[in-house]
Amino acid sequence: MGSLRSAPARSKSIVITGASSGLGRAAAIHLSKIGYRVFAGVRSEGSAGELAALPPSLGELIPVSLDVTDGTSIARAADFIDHECTNTGLWAVINNAGVCISAPLECIPIDLVRTQLETNVVGALALLQHLLPLLRASGGRVVNVSSGIGNVAPAYLGAYAAAQFAKEALSDALRRELRPLGVSVSIIQPGAIHTPLWGKIRESADQIMSAAPADLSVTYRAKFAAFLEMNEARGQASKTTPTDFADTVAVALAAKRPKVRYRVGLDSWGTVFARRMVPDRIMDAVIAAGLDALTAKNSQQVPAHTALSRAGDHAR
């Protein structure tokens, strides 16, 4: 892709959050290979050690302890980055950190909803508030990672969709506020890409439904179990890879005139079409019919009372 044709100067420093695994790790490694000086935000010492142990690259890969839900951690990481970029400046911040909580909204503990929003939305803004002075000084850019779920909110992904819709709105407002100041803001919307996140979705879903009152769990169990089966099958069948995502991030960083939105994968484009062309009532009917069909199929293959336990066993 374009990123490979226009490798950046090594002096360009960038920050990427959520680099412990999955898409963030793939992007951090790729960007360092093509010449960027990458400050890779990770939550654990183990993840930092794994990144530090990678072979040298054209650029530089610097693990940084960063928990985007912890104000102290954000401030400490920002101070370190500010100090390290004294001579080089900071070119970009890539807000990639995120979690995906999947369950019926009635069943999700409110603390988990707060975690969803803190990780995907509030933490992104909190980090930017510390680092925007550096980006203004360099005329740099912000890249916020959302998803196709930022276009259409499916059943059982309500908390995650709320976070992604909020990140879209945050990005739009930031773009309009920062444009006069010389800082560009782009959004990357990846579709389904099979990463460790999918196992975490299964694990948390099983925990949420196990903790829900029995009568509430029974109310949602069959359709939700069918949804989980379908959702993982969609991820496993996807032809889009973490490399595709990493290449798109590189394009967004190197473009002379970066796009407002970059979409990765055909299904990400599909949600755009659905949002623009399909009326809400028809979309509701299509989703309901799909869930009914999946539930009927799932009930023939897996007893309803064991479906969620099986889902947990499968555990981006």
VOGU-3710 file (C-alpha; in Angstrom, 3 decimals, decimal comma):
1> mgslrsapar> 0,000/0,000/0,000  0,979/3,679/-0,016  2,783/3,372/3,307  5,442/1,163/1,738  6,143/3,685/-1,005  6,704/6,610/1,323  8,639/5,431/4,355  8,901/8,290/6,857  12,014/9,826/8,330  13,183/8,136/11,489
11> sksivitgas> 12,802/11,416/13,375  9,006/11,163/13,220  7,786/10,041/16,616  4,338/8,597/17,175  2,281/7,190/20,049  -0,056/4,210/19,741  -2,213/2,891/22,579  -3,373/-0,672/23,055  -0,186/-2,155/21,603  -0,047/-5,255/23,796
21> sglgraaaih> -1,794/-7,501/21,276  -3,994/-7,672/18,210  -4,314/-4,703/15,896  -2,316/-2,302/18,082  0,655/-4,642/18,323  0,598/-5,317/14,575  0,504/-1,598/13,799  3,249/-0,711/16,290  5,616/-3,322/14,870  4,857/-2,416/11,252
31> lskigyrvfa> 5,309/1,310/11,836  8,673/0,787/13,505  9,758/-1,410/10,591  9,071/1,348/8,052  10,961/3,955/10,023  8,830/5,540/12,725  9,931/6,002/16,290  7,009/4,294/18,026  5,987/4,805/21,634  3,840/1,703/22,138
41> gvrsegsage> 1,408/1,919/25,042  1,033/-1,363/26,948  -0,538/-2,241/30,292  1,739/-5,023/31,535  5,447/-5,536/32,059  5,166/-8,811/30,173  3,858/-7,084/27,062  6,543/-4,419/27,354  9,204/-7,098/27,578  7,889/-8,897/24,492
51> laalppslge> 8,023/-5,724/22,410  11,455/-4,767/23,755  12,796/-8,201/22,800  11,867/-7,854/19,117  14,746/-7,536/16,619  15,926/-4,000/15,754  14,087/-2,292/12,913  14,513/0,705/10,623  12,761/2,848/13,209  12,492/2,338/16,948
61> lipvsldvtd> 9,940/0,559/19,152  9,715/1,928/22,699  7,261/0,226/25,085  5,523/2,656/27,457  3,483/1,642/30,477  0,046/3,137/29,810  -3,401/2,353/31,173  -5,854/4,709/29,466  -8,391/4,258/32,274  -5,940/5,547/34,908
71> gtsiaraadf> -5,274/9,292/35,065  -1,981/8,845/36,898  -0,746/6,346/34,329  -1,724/8,687/31,487  0,055/11,650/33,073  3,211/9,630/33,740  3,323/8,278/30,184  2,683/11,730/28,715  5,521/13,237/30,766  7,882/10,525/29,527
81> idhectntgl> 6,844/11,053/25,899  7,140/14,833/26,228  10,685/14,459/27,566  11,704/11,942/24,893  10,310/14,130/22,101  12,065/17,327/23,160  14,343/17,240/20,126  12,242/15,240/17,661  8,735/16,561/18,228  5,655/14,334/18,141
91> wavinnagvc> 4,051/13,575/14,779  0,965/11,546/15,682  -1,175/9,934/18,350  -3,061/6,762/17,410  -5,875/6,047/19,858  -6,293/2,313/19,382  -6,868/1,021/22,934  -10,274/-0,541/23,373  -12,369/-3,336/24,795  -15,568/-4,917/23,473
101> isaplecipi> -18,299/-5,854/25,926  -21,034/-7,958/24,353  -24,213/-8,832/26,230  -27,846/-7,738/26,456  -27,848/-4,204/27,839  -30,242/-5,187/30,619  -27,677/-7,686/31,889  -24,470/-5,618/31,811  -23,307/-4,257/35,190  -23,053/-0,481/34,998
111> dlvrtqletn> -19,414/-0,586/36,103  -18,641/-2,568/32,938  -20,441/0,023/30,819  -18,228/2,656/32,436  -15,153/0,542/31,671  -16,239/0,309/28,036  -16,589/4,068/27,720  -13,499/4,900/29,785  -11,284/2,630/27,700  -12,553/3,436/24,218
121> vvgalallqh> -13,548/7,094/24,538  -12,631/8,938/27,736  -9,091/7,554/27,836  -8,480/8,655/24,254  -9,452/12,236/25,058  -7,539/12,236/28,343  -4,325/11,247/26,564  -4,869/13,808/23,822  -5,337/16,599/26,343  -1,798/15,914/27,533
131> llpllrasgg> -0,217/15,500/24,081  -2,014/18,039/21,898  0,502/20,816/22,675  3,175/18,634/21,034  0,946/17,932/18,027  0,126/21,607/17,582  3,821/22,421/17,620  4,578/19,841/14,915  1,462/20,303/12,797  0,886/16,623/13,398
141> rvvnvssgig> -2,146/14,395/13,364  -4,542/12,293/15,407  -5,752/8,877/14,257  -8,680/7,451/16,211  -9,547/3,797/15,727  -13,279/3,122/15,739  -14,997/0,261/13,860  -17,818/-0,533/11,491  -20,007/-0,760/14,618  -19,630/3,018/14,718
151> nvapaylgay> -22,147/3,067/11,849  -24,766/0,494/12,869  -25,584/-0,671/16,412  -26,422/-4,406/16,456  -28,314/-6,124/19,221  -26,055/-7,385/22,045  -23,258/-4,978/21,143  -24,986/-1,921/22,578  -22,285/-0,904/25,040  -19,543/-1,316/22,441
161> aaaqfakeal> -21,577/0,524/19,797  -22,236/3,372/22,225  -18,480/3,744/22,710  -17,759/3,612/18,983  -20,507/6,096/18,109  -19,115/8,379/20,818  -15,597/8,040/19,424  -16,899/8,983/15,984  -18,551/12,110/17,419  -15,454/12,962/19,453
171> sdalrrelrp> -13,329/12,648/16,326  -15,638/14,843/14,251  -15,600/17,584/16,878  -11,828/17,335/17,342  -11,261/17,534/13,597  -13,254/20,757/13,374  -11,608/22,273/16,452  -8,054/21,338/15,497  -8,160/22,075/11,772  -7,520/25,825/12,290
181> lgvsvsiiqp> -4,582/24,853/14,510  -2,887/22,725/11,862  -3,640/19,295/13,363  -5,550/16,753/11,264  -7,869/14,099/12,712  -8,700/10,858/10,920  -10,793/7,851/11,864  -9,995/4,261/10,954  -12,968/1,888/10,850  -11,808/-1,725/10,677
191> gaihtplwgk> -14,387/-4,410/10,034  -14,146/-7,902/11,502  -10,531/-9,028/11,949  -9,812/-12,186/13,898  -7,585/-11,234/16,854  -7,398/-12,196/20,551  -10,231/-9,693/21,152  -12,766/-12,281/19,976  -11,810/-14,702/22,726  -12,133/-11,935/25,290
201> iresadqims> -15,633/-11,140/24,003  -16,683/-14,747/24,598  -15,134/-14,886/28,035  -16,727/-11,664/29,290  -20,118/-12,598/27,804  -20,131/-15,879/29,675  -19,184/-14,107/32,918  -21,893/-11,470/32,503  -24,646/-13,978/31,814  -23,506/-16,256/34,637
211> aapadlsvty> -23,742/-13,350/37,075  -27,158/-12,167/35,827  -30,314/-13,208/37,711  -31,530/-16,596/36,511  -34,826/-15,335/35,122  -33,056/-12,546/33,222  -30,497/-14,932/31,794  -33,237/-17,252/30,568  -35,031/-14,329/28,898  -32,074/-13,577/26,618
221> rakfaaflem> -30,081/-16,792/26,551  -31,190/-18,450/23,299  -30,901/-15,435/20,997  -27,715/-14,186/22,634  -26,068/-17,603/22,373  -26,956/-17,716/18,681  -25,544/-14,215/18,226  -22,266/-15,205/19,868  -21,917/-18,196/17,557  -22,578/-16,018/14,518
231> neargqaskt> -20,257/-13,259/15,681  -17,279/-15,554/16,134  -17,965/-17,282/12,826  -17,919/-13,863/11,158  -14,527/-13,085/12,685  -13,040/-16,425/11,696  -14,325/-16,102/8,130  -12,993/-12,589/7,619  -10,294/-12,198/4,984  -9,158/-8,896/6,491
241> tptdfadtva> -5,931/-9,187/8,498  -4,052/-7,181/11,122  -1,540/-6,402/8,360  -4,310/-4,707/6,371  -5,071/-2,566/9,396  -1,397/-1,728/10,004  -0,946/-0,716/6,365  -3,973/1,576/6,606  -2,585/3,273/9,712  0,684/3,853/7,854
251> valaakrpkv> -1,190/5,417/4,933  -3,077/7,732/7,293  0,191/8,849/8,884  2,067/9,440/5,627  -0,673/11,021/3,481  -0,129/14,664/2,538  -3,870/15,219/2,858  -5,177/12,489/5,172  -8,742/11,312/4,677  -11,427/11,911/7,270
261> ryrvgldswg> -12,208/8,179/7,378  -10,333/5,079/6,313  -12,253/1,798/6,141  -10,604/-1,599/6,395  -12,498/-4,605/5,046  -15,611/-5,034/2,939  -17,885/-5,405/5,953  -16,835/-1,989/7,211  -18,042/-0,533/3,913  -21,210/-2,605/4,259
271> tvfarrmvpd> -22,174/-0,877/7,491  -21,760/2,499/5,776  -24,170/1,418/3,049  -26,650/0,092/5,616  -26,526/3,313/7,638  -27,119/5,513/4,608  -29,559/3,455/2,550  -31,635/1,205/4,826  -34,455/2,785/6,858  -34,333/2,106/10,586
281> rimdaviaag> -37,543/0,019/10,659  -36,307/-2,194/7,844  -32,929/-2,559/9,535  -34,691/-3,578/12,764  -36,720/-6,182/10,878  -33,666/-7,576/9,092  -31,704/-7,907/12,346  -34,679/-9,522/14,120  -35,217/-12,012/11,300  -31,551/-12,885/11,278
291> ldaltaknsq> -31,509/-13,498/15,030  -34,648/-15,638/14,805  -33,098/-17,787/12,076  -29,845/-18,142/13,996  -31,697/-19,041/17,194  -33,695/-21,750/15,436  -30,568/-23,192/13,859  -28,605/-22,988/17,098  -31,368/-24,688/19,108  -31,191/-27,689/16,776
301> qvpahtalsr> -27,436/-27,993/17,228  -26,805/-26,934/20,838  -29,206/-27,197/23,790  -30,138/-23,674/24,891  -29,107/-24,286/28,499  -25,540/-25,169/27,452  -25,033/-22,614/24,675  -23,429/-19,883/26,744  -21,192/-22,320/28,590  -19,955/-23,537/25,244
311> agdhar> -19,445/-19,924/24,198  -17,203/-19,406/27,186  -15,120/-22,414/26,183  -14,310/-20,736/22,848  -12,848/-17,866/24,704  -9,732/-8,568/19,371
//
